[in-house]
Amino acid sequence: MGFDTYAPSTGDFGTAWLLAIIVPLIFALVLGIVQIIVTVWVYKNAKKNNIDSPGLWALLCFFIPFPIGLIIYIVVRNGKKKEVVSGGKFCPTCGTAVNGPGFCPSCGGKV
């Protein structure tokens, strides 16, 4: 009356270890690198576009999970660009810089 026990071979344990530990670690590492790249990009982009507190935006994008923080930044950034366009510095139709009131030199749209 013997009990049949399954003794995993070395190959079975190596595969299970790889799938259970190494693959999630690699995934987390890649996700962390992407998070850092997005944070640096948000900081540089906010600074370039003269958006208030670029460091705060970078921290927001770093601590909020990857796509959500980036989406919030892009929505707010596009809203800030529309405020600049309505100020008369750029054509609301094509985005070309306009020196004075009147018509856009590029598309002829009213500014």
FENTAHU-V653046 format. One record per backbone hydrogen bond with DSSP energy under -1.0 kcal/mol. NH is the residue of the N-H (numbers start at 1). CO is the residue of the C=O. E is the energy in kcal/mol with one decimal. If there is no record, write none. Layout:
nh=NH co=CO e=E
nh=NH co=CO e=E
This chain:
nh=13 co=9 e=-1.8
nh=14 co=10 e=-2.1
nh=15 co=11 e=-1.8
nh=16 co=12 e=-2.1
nh=17 co=13 e=-2.5
nh=18 co=14 e=-2.0
nh=19 co=15 e=-2.5
nh=20 co=16 e=-2.5
nh=21 co=17 e=-2.2
nh=22 co=17 e=-1.0
nh=23 co=18 e=-2.1
nh=25 co=21 e=-1.6
nh=26 co=22 e=-2.5
nh=27 co=23 e=-2.4
nh=28 co=24 e=-2.6
nh=29 co=25 e=-2.3
nh=30 co=26 e=-2.5
nh=31 co=27 e=-2.5
nh=32 co=28 e=-2.4
nh=33 co=29 e=-2.2
nh=34 co=30 e=-2.4
nh=35 co=31 e=-2.3
nh=36 co=32 e=-2.1
nh=37 co=33 e=-2.4
nh=38 co=34 e=-2.6
nh=39 co=35 e=-2.2
nh=40 co=36 e=-2.4
nh=41 co=37 e=-2.4
nh=42 co=38 e=-2.7
nh=43 co=39 e=-2.2
nh=44 co=40 e=-2.5
nh=45 co=41 e=-2.9
nh=46 co=42 e=-2.7
nh=47 co=43 e=-2.1
nh=48 co=44 e=-2.4
nh=49 co=45 e=-2.2
nh=50 co=47 e=-1.1
nh=51 co=46 e=-2.7
nh=57 co=53 e=-1.9
nh=58 co=54 e=-2.1
nh=59 co=55 e=-2.3
nh=60 co=56 e=-2.5
nh=61 co=57 e=-2.4
nh=62 co=58 e=-1.7
nh=63 co=59 e=-2.5
nh=64 co=60 e=-1.9
nh=69 co=65 e=-1.8
nh=70 co=66 e=-1.4
nh=71 co=67 e=-2.2
nh=72 co=68 e=-2.3
nh=73 co=69 e=-2.3
nh=74 co=70 e=-2.5
nh=75 co=71 e=-2.4
nh=76 co=72 e=-2.3
nh=77 co=73 e=-3.0
nh=78 co=74 e=-2.4
nh=79 co=75 e=-1.6
nh=80 co=76 e=-2.1
nh=81 co=77 e=-2.1
nh=82 co=78 e=-1.7
nh=83 co=79 e=-1.4
nh=84 co=80 e=-1.6
nh=85 co=81 e=-2.3
nh=86 co=82 e=-2.3
nh=88 co=85 e=-1.6
nh=89 co=84 e=-1.0
nh=91 co=96 e=-2.7
nh=95 co=91 e=-1.6
nh=98 co=89 e=-2.0
nh=104 co=109 e=-2.8
nh=108 co=104 e=-1.2
nh=111 co=102 e=-3.5
